Amino acid sequence: MKQAIKKRIPSSRIRSQDVTRSERWIGYLAGPAGALLLNAVLASYLNVYYTDVLKLTGVWGGAFLMVFPIISKIVDAVTNVVMGQIIDRTRTKEGKARPWLLLSAVLMPVTGMLLFLVPSASETVQVIWVMLSYNLFYSFAFTIYNMSHALMVPLSTRDSKQRGSLSVFNNVAAVMVSGIIVALIFPMVVMPMLGVNKKLWLLVMSILSILTLPLTLLEYFFTRERVTEESAGKEPVRPIKEQLHAVFHDRYWLLIVVYFFVYTLGSCFKNSSLVYYCNYVLGSYNDGITQTMVSVIGGIPMGIGIFAVWPLAKKFGKRNVTLCGFILYALGGLICFLSPKNMVIVLIGQFIKNIGGLPCAYVFAALFADVLDHIEWKYGFRCDGISTSINSITGTLCVGLASGVMNFFLARSGYLAPEFDAATGVTTGFVQNAATQNVITVFFVGVEIVTALILIGLLIFLTVEKDIDKEQAEIKARQQKTSDC
């Protein structure tokens, strides 16, 4: 498959060879906020919409909400590979990844609304609509955005300090902007108002979907692919077999992909179970305060991290700071797990856990970029598209796996969906049995303890930073030699 965008496309507003202030604040902070906010809300509440509003928990004896997410994410994984190859074969003056942000800016609002336009029809019709709309959004629209967005930091510049700064701003968009709304406004104001009222769900989610259009356009106009520009489109596209051989024979690449899979799987289990945990284990149904307290107290460290993480990473190394962080991460999770119904203890544990998660949240993109540069130094060509595809596949499969497994155990443990009284407009949530509460607790705090310990072991061997400056210098020398010839 050979792909090229030949038509004239709008130019970037960034002209400087160095990363600019507007690039950081608009391109990497404000721009991604729309898509990342929508994705964060869907990660926390789309499954709730399926189980509580559409009441699909019992479909096919509980098998539908287990099988459907997993199969959908397999489809999504395939489209990630295709999109990665398309990006690698794209040749424009604006880069190879950025142009696809323009297409995603149009697709995400439309497909995002379709997720919640499920008709009030038979169970069969609803099931078909859910499957189609889910895959149109995740396997098509969001895949195009996410694959392009994921390459913005690695392709922005080779300057490690500037790239690290962009990594921090990029993750502030994901952690702070979406976190404030998802952690504060949704559980305290939006969810008590929505209940299981289908029309209100559609209204709120449509607003969030439409918001992605202008903000994604900002990300396009205020970013620049300086690394892509170095080759000026002259570097030949390597066959996928050669790229796969390169990445699968590099230990740093294998380590960071496994690292990303383990971390994402634990996070997906936590995100999928957060609302259920706050509604049925720690607090009461949509009480407006429990989820807010858990998210805010646990999330306060994310604000501190904006100022603290990168200076520490520069002084002690990205790998070292992240490794130490996961020790705290495991400790905080253990504190929560020992007393999962005690608000004070859970909040203390969440606070400690999120301090430990700061380095991973803010510097992963920079560490991933180091690995991509290492691959280029080692083999003489870049593997951006295939690497991002496989990284995206791991994250994609984790979402489906976490949702499917959790939904299966919820159904088997006897989960009771809340009821909506159309006459009074009141939604009533039921007290869940002990088995259901235990399932939710394990998924919310238990899984992440195990994943943190695994991540500590992986990071011990991820020492790509020790030679990255020398490798980048050699890459530049090769390019200069080629240019002179």
LINHU-V803555 format. One record per residue. N is the residue number from 1. RES is the residue in three letters. PHI is phi as a letter, one per 30 degrees, with the letter a starting at -180 (999 if undefined). PSI is psi as a letter, one per 40 degrees, with the letter a starting at -180 (NA if undefined). Layout:
[[N,RES,PHI,PSI] [N,RES,PHI,PSI]]
//
This chain:
[[1,MET,999,h] [2,LYS,c,h] [3,GLN,b,h] [4,ALA,b,i] [5,ILE,c,h] [6,LYS,c,d] [7,LYS,d,i] [8,ARG,d,h] [9,ILE,b,i] [10,PRO,e,i] [11,SER,d,i] [12,SER,d,i] [13,ARG,d,e] [14,ILE,c,h] [15,ARG,c,d] [16,SER,d,i] [17,GLN,d,e] [18,ASP,c,i] [19,VAL,d,h] [20,THR,c,i] [21,ARG,d,d] [22,SER,d,d] [23,GLU,d,d] [24,ARG,d,d] [25,TRP,d,d] [26,ILE,c,d] [27,GLY,d,d] [28,TYR,c,e] [29,LEU,c,c] [30,ALA,d,d] [31,GLY,e,d] [32,PRO,d,e] [33,ALA,e,d] [34,GLY,d,d] [35,ALA,d,d] [36,LEU,d,d] [37,LEU,d,d] [38,LEU,e,d] [39,ASN,d,d] [40,ALA,d,d] [41,VAL,d,d] [42,LEU,d,d] [43,ALA,d,d] [44,SER,d,d] [45,TYR,b,e] [46,LEU,d,d] [47,ASN,d,d] [48,VAL,d,d] [49,TYR,d,d] [50,TYR,d,d] [51,THR,d,d] [52,ASP,c,d] [53,VAL,d,d] [54,LEU,d,e] [55,LYS,h,f] [56,LEU,c,e] [57,THR,e,d] [58,GLY,c,e] [59,VAL,d,h] [60,TRP,h,f] [61,GLY,i,f] [62,GLY,j,e] [63,ALA,d,d] [64,PHE,d,d] [65,LEU,d,e] [66,MET,c,d] [67,VAL,d,d] [68,PHE,e,d] [69,PRO,d,d] [70,ILE,d,d] [71,ILE,d,d] [72,SER,d,d] [73,LYS,d,d] [74,ILE,d,d] [75,VAL,d,d] [76,ASP,e,d] [77,ALA,d,d] [78,VAL,d,d] [79,THR,d,d] [80,ASN,d,d] [81,VAL,d,d] [82,VAL,d,d] [83,MET,d,d] [84,GLY,d,d] [85,GLN,d,d] [86,ILE,d,d] [87,ILE,d,d] [88,ASP,d,d] [89,ARG,c,e] [90,THR,d,h] [91,ARG,b,h] [92,THR,b,i] [93,LYS,d,e] [94,GLU,c,e] [95,GLY,j,a] [96,LYS,c,d] [97,ALA,c,d] [98,ARG,e,d] [99,PRO,e,d] [100,TRP,d,e] [101,LEU,d,d] [102,LEU,d,d] [103,LEU,d,d] [104,SER,d,d] [105,ALA,d,d] [106,VAL,d,d] [107,LEU,d,d] [108,MET,d,d] [109,PRO,d,d] [110,VAL,d,d] [111,THR,d,d] [112,GLY,d,d] [113,MET,d,d] [114,LEU,d,d] [115,LEU,e,d] [116,PHE,c,e] [117,LEU,c,f] [118,VAL,d,h] [119,PRO,d,i] [120,SER,d,g] [121,ALA,b,a] [122,SER,d,i] [123,GLU,d,d] [124,THR,d,d] [125,VAL,d,d] [126,GLN,d,d] [127,VAL,d,d] [128,ILE,d,d] [129,TRP,d,d] [130,VAL,e,d] [131,MET,d,d] [132,LEU,d,d] [133,SER,d,d] [134,TYR,d,d] [135,ASN,d,d] [136,LEU,d,d] [137,PHE,d,d] [138,TYR,d,d] [139,SER,d,e] [140,PHE,b,c] [141,ALA,d,d] [142,PHE,d,d] [143,THR,d,d] [144,ILE,d,d] [145,TYR,d,d] [146,ASN,d,d] [147,MET,d,d] [148,SER,d,d] [149,HIS,d,d] [150,ALA,d,d] [151,LEU,c,e] [152,MET,d,d] [153,VAL,d,d] [154,PRO,e,d] [155,LEU,c,e] [156,SER,d,d] [157,THR,a,i] [158,ARG,c,e] [159,ASP,d,h] [160,SER,d,d] [161,LYS,d,d] [162,GLN,d,d] [163,ARG,d,d] [164,GLY,d,d] [165,SER,d,d] [166,LEU,d,d] [167,SER,d,d] [168,VAL,d,d] [169,PHE,d,d] [170,ASN,d,d] [171,ASN,d,d] [172,VAL,d,d] [173,ALA,e,d] [174,ALA,d,d] [175,VAL,d,d] [176,MET,d,d] [177,VAL,d,d] [178,SER,d,d] [179,GLY,d,d] [180,ILE,d,d] [181,ILE,d,d] [182,VAL,d,d] [183,ALA,d,d] [184,LEU,c,c] [185,ILE,d,d] [186,PHE,d,d] [187,PRO,d,d] [188,MET,d,d] [189,VAL,c,d] [190,VAL,d,d] [191,MET,d,d] [192,PRO,d,d] [193,MET,d,d] [194,LEU,d,d] [195,GLY,h,b] [196,VAL,b,f] [197,ASN,d,h] [198,LYS,d,d] [199,LYS,d,d] [200,LEU,d,d] [201,TRP,e,d] [202,LEU,d,d] [203,LEU,d,d] [204,VAL,d,d] [205,MET,d,d] [206,SER,d,d] [207,ILE,d,d] [208,LEU,d,d] [209,SER,d,d] [210,ILE,d,d] [211,LEU,d,d] [212,THR,d,d] [213,LEU,d,c] [214,PRO,d,d] [215,LEU,d,d] [216,THR,d,d] [217,LEU,d,d] [218,LEU,d,d] [219,GLU,d,d] [220,TYR,d,d] [221,PHE,d,d] [222,PHE,c,f] [223,THR,b,i] [224,ARG,a,h] [225,GLU,c,g] [226,ARG,d,d] [227,VAL,d,d] [228,THR,d,d] [229,GLU,d,d] [230,GLU,e,d] [231,SER,c,e] [232,ALA,h,f] [233,GLY,i,e] [234,LYS,d,e] [235,GLU,d,h] [236,PRO,d,i] [237,VAL,d,h] [238,ARG,d,i] [239,PRO,e,i] [240,ILE,e,d] [241,LYS,d,d] [242,GLU,d,d] [243,GLN,d,d] [244,LEU,d,d] [245,HIS,d,d] [246,ALA,d,d] [247,VAL,d,d] [248,PHE,d,e] [249,HIS,c,e] [250,ASP,c,h] [251,ARG,d,d] [252,TYR,d,d] [253,TRP,d,d] [254,LEU,d,d] [255,LEU,d,d] [256,ILE,d,d] [257,VAL,d,d] [258,VAL,d,d] [259,TYR,e,d] [260,PHE,d,d] [261,PHE,d,d] [262,VAL,d,d] [263,TYR,d,d] [264,THR,d,d] [265,LEU,d,d] [266,GLY,d,d] [267,SER,d,d] [268,CYS,d,d] [269,PHE,d,d] [270,LYS,d,d] [271,ASN,d,d] [272,SER,d,d] [273,SER,c,e] [274,LEU,e,d] [275,VAL,d,d] [276,TYR,d,d] [277,TYR,d,d] [278,CYS,d,d] [279,ASN,d,d] [280,TYR,b,e] [281,VAL,c,d] [282,LEU,d,d] [283,GLY,b,a] [284,SER,c,i] [285,TYR,e,h] [286,ASN,h,f] [287,ASP,d,e] [288,GLY,i,e] [289,ILE,b,d] [290,THR,d,d] [291,GLN,d,d] [292,THR,d,d] [293,MET,d,d] [294,VAL,d,d] [295,SER,d,d] [296,VAL,d,d] [297,ILE,d,d] [298,GLY,d,d] [299,GLY,c,e] [300,ILE,e,d] [301,PRO,e,d] [302,MET,d,d] [303,GLY,d,d] [304,ILE,d,d] [305,GLY,d,d] [306,ILE,e,d] [307,PHE,c,d] [308,ALA,c,d] [309,VAL,d,d] [310,TRP,d,d] [311,PRO,e,d] [312,LEU,d,d] [313,ALA,d,d] [314,LYS,d,d] [315,LYS,d,d] [316,PHE,c,e] [317,GLY,j,i] [318,LYS,d,d] [319,ARG,d,d] [320,ASN,d,d] [321,VAL,d,d] [322,THR,d,d] [323,LEU,d,d] [324,CYS,d,d] [325,GLY,d,d] [326,PHE,d,e] [327,ILE,d,d] [328,LEU,d,d] [329,TYR,e,d] [330,ALA,d,d] [331,LEU,d,d] [332,GLY,d,d] [333,GLY,d,d] [334,LEU,d,d] [335,ILE,d,d] [336,CYS,d,d] [337,PHE,d,d] [338,LEU,d,d] [339,SER,b,g] [340,PRO,d,e] [341,LYS,c,e] [342,ASN,c,h] [343,MET,e,d] [344,VAL,d,d] [345,ILE,d,d] [346,VAL,d,d] [347,LEU,d,d] [348,ILE,d,d] [349,GLY,d,d] [350,GLN,d,d] [351,PHE,d,d] [352,ILE,d,d] [353,LYS,d,d] [354,ASN,d,d] [355,ILE,d,d] [356,GLY,d,d] [357,GLY,d,e] [358,LEU,e,d] [359,PRO,e,d] [360,CYS,d,d] [361,ALA,d,d] [362,TYR,c,d] [363,VAL,c,e] [364,PHE,e,d] [365,ALA,e,d] [366,ALA,d,d] [367,LEU,d,d] [368,PHE,d,d] [369,ALA,d,d] [370,ASP,d,d] [371,VAL,d,d] [372,LEU,d,d] [373,ASP,d,d] [374,HIS,d,d] [375,ILE,d,d] [376,GLU,d,d] [377,TRP,d,d] [378,LYS,d,d] [379,TYR,c,e] [380,GLY,i,e] [381,PHE,b,i] [382,ARG,d,i] [383,CYS,b,f] [384,ASP,d,d] [385,GLY,d,d] [386,ILE,d,d] [387,SER,d,d] [388,THR,d,d] [389,SER,e,d] [390,ILE,d,d] [391,ASN,d,d] [392,SER,d,d] [393,ILE,d,d] [394,THR,d,d] [395,GLY,d,d] [396,THR,d,d] [397,LEU,d,d] [398,CYS,d,d] [399,VAL,d,d] [400,GLY,d,d] [401,LEU,d,d] [402,ALA,d,d] [403,SER,d,d] [404,GLY,d,d] [405,VAL,d,d] [406,MET,d,d] [407,ASN,d,d] [408,PHE,d,d] [409,PHE,d,d] [410,LEU,d,d] [411,ALA,d,d] [412,ARG,d,d] [413,SER,d,e] [414,GLY,j,f] [415,TYR,d,h] [416,LEU,c,h] [417,ALA,d,i] [418,PRO,d,i] [419,GLU,c,i] [420,PHE,c,h] [421,ASP,c,h] [422,ALA,d,d] [423,ALA,d,d] [424,THR,c,e] [425,GLY,i,e] [426,VAL,c,h] [427,THR,c,h] [428,THR,c,h] [429,GLY,c,i] [430,PHE,c,i] [431,VAL,d,h] [432,GLN,d,i] [433,ASN,d,i] [434,ALA,d,d] [435,ALA,d,d] [436,THR,d,d] [437,GLN,d,d] [438,ASN,d,d] [439,VAL,e,d] [440,ILE,d,d] [441,THR,d,d] [442,VAL,d,d] [443,PHE,d,d] [444,PHE,d,d] [445,VAL,b,d] [446,GLY,d,d] [447,VAL,d,d] [448,GLU,d,d] [449,ILE,d,d] [450,VAL,d,d] [451,THR,d,d] [452,ALA,d,d] [453,LEU,d,d] [454,ILE,d,d] [455,LEU,d,d] [456,ILE,e,d] [457,GLY,d,d] [458,LEU,d,d] [459,LEU,d,d] [460,ILE,e,d] [461,PHE,c,e] [462,LEU,c,g] [463,THR,c,f] [464,VAL,d,d] [465,GLU,d,d] [466,LYS,d,d] [467,ASP,b,e] [468,ILE,d,d] [469,ASP,d,d] [470,LYS,d,d] [471,GLU,d,d] [472,GLN,d,d] [473,ALA,d,d] [474,GLU,d,d] [475,ILE,d,d] [476,LYS,d,d] [477,ALA,d,d] [478,ARG,d,d] [479,GLN,d,d] [480,GLN,d,d] [481,LYS,d,d] [482,THR,d,d] [483,SER,d,d] [484,ASP,d,d] [485,CYS,d,NA]]
//
